[in-house]
Amino acid sequence: MKALRLTTQKRIKELEQEIETLRRENEEKDKEIARLEKEKERLRQERNQLKEELEAARRAAKRQAAPFFEGQTEGQAETAWPQEGSELWAQSASWGASECR
């Protein structure tokens, strides 16, 4: 009976030590979770800030004016229609006439 009591007391001590070890591990895990939650929030704020900056840059890019252009490029016609008095001018007068009838 005495041997049974000793083994029982020994087992109780072992379990108490194990419980204490588990409590310490649990506290460490809780601290790690808190640290990770703070890091997650910081990263979320950084992401939101970067999204806002990206949207602002996109809006600014849309507002940029086209480059200023002077003169004509080589081979570019001065007007879209034939000049008055030219051979094409005479032909252009009859272009729509057949479709109107």
C-alpha positions in Angstrom: 0.0 0.0 0.0 2.9 2.4 0.9 4.5 1.7 -2.5 1.2 2.5 -4.3 1.0 5.7 -2.4 4.6 6.7 -3.4 3.9 6.0 -7.0 0.7 7.9 -6.9 2.4 10.9 -5.2 5.2 10.6 -7.7 2.7 10.6 -10.6 0.9 13.6 -9.2 4.2 15.6 -9.0 5.0 14.6 -12.6 1.6 15.8 -13.8 1.9 19.1 -11.8 5.3 19.7 -13.5 3.8 18.9 -16.9 0.9 21.2 -16.2 3.4 24.0 -15.3 5.4 23.4 -18.4 2.3 23.5 -20.5 1.2 26.8 -18.8 4.5 28.4 -19.7 4.3 27.2 -23.3 0.7 28.5 -23.5 1.9 31.9 -22.2 4.7 32.0 -24.8 2.2 31.1 -27.5 -0.2 33.8 -26.3 2.7 36.3 -26.5 3.5 35.1 -30.0 -0.1 35.4 -31.1 -0.3 39.0 -29.8 2.9 39.9 -31.6 1.7 38.3 -34.9 -1.7 40.1 -34.5 0.2 43.5 -34.2 2.3 42.6 -37.2 -0.8 41.6 -39.2 -2.4 45.0 -38.4 0.7 46.9 -39.3 0.9 45.0 -42.6 -2.8 45.7 -43.3 -2.3 49.4 -42.7 0.8 49.4 -45.0 -1.2 47.6 -47.7 -4.0 50.1 -47.5 -1.6 53.0 -47.7 0.1 51.5 -50.7 -3.3 50.9 -52.4 -4.2 54.5 -51.9 -0.8 55.6 -53.3 -1.2 53.3 -56.3 -4.7 54.7 -57.0 -3.5 58.3 -56.7 -0.6 57.5 -59.2 -3.1 55.9 -61.6 -5.4 59.0 -61.4 -2.4 61.3 -61.9 -1.3 59.3 -65.0 -4.7 59.6 -66.6 -4.6 63.4 -66.2 -1.3 63.8 -68.1 -1.6 65.9 -71.2 -0.6 64.7 -74.6 2.8 65.9 -75.8 2.7 69.2 -77.8 3.0 68.7 -81.5 4.0 71.3 -84.1 3.9 70.9 -87.8 3.1 67.9 -89.9 4.7 64.6 -90.2 6.2 63.4 -93.4 3.5 62.3 -95.9 0.6 63.6 -93.9 -2.1 65.3 -95.9 -2.9 68.9 -95.1 -6.7 68.3 -95.2 -8.9 65.3 -95.2 -10.8 66.4 -98.3 -9.6 67.1 -101.8 -8.7 70.7 -102.6 -11.2 72.8 -104.5 -10.5 72.8 -108.2 -8.5 69.6 -108.2 -9.4 66.5 -110.2 -10.5 64.7 -107.0 -12.7 67.7 -106.1 -14.8 67.2 -109.2 -15.1 63.5 -108.5 -16.1 64.1 -104.8 -19.1 66.1 -105.9 -20.6 63.0 -107.5 -19.7 60.6 -104.7 -22.9 61.1 -102.8 -25.2 61.9 -105.7 -25.9 58.3 -106.8 -26.8 57.3 -103.2 -29.3 60.1 -102.7 -31.6 59.1 -105.5 
